Amino acid sequence: MIENDEFIVSSCDTLPNKKYETIGIVVGKSLFKIFSKNDVHNAIRKMCKEARDKNADGVIGIKITTSSSTGSIVAIGTAIKIINN
């Protein structure tokens, strides 16, 4: 899990010790000619931007898929809002 400027990015489906509500699914897509990890980072960045645009505090349950036939990488996750008591 990464917490950057209070924005959470995690492949875990839940966050123990944190109360949160789900906002919805967010997606980021990157196209490539020759696959590189920068393309993966671009897809994750786009997904996080969509979450921030929805006023989310993070994204959990992140999954990454690639397709060499379409030259695409897709990052998908669940945008969340932390509940402060």
C-alpha positions, 0 to 999 in steps of 0.5 A: 500500500502506498500513501502519498499526500494522504492518497491511498493506492493499494492492491488489497481489497480492504483496508484494515484499521481504516473506516471508508465508504466506496465511491465507485469503480475507476479506470485508467488506460494506457496504449503502447507499441513496445510494453514498458513499466512506464505504460503501467504507471501511466495507466495507474496515474490516469486511474488515480486522477479519475478517483481524485476528480471524484474527491476520493481519498484513495483507490483499493483493489487495484487490478492491472490487465494487459493486451498485446493484441490491442496494445493496451494496459488497463488499471481498475480499482475502487475509489474510496473516501476515508470516514473520520470519526 
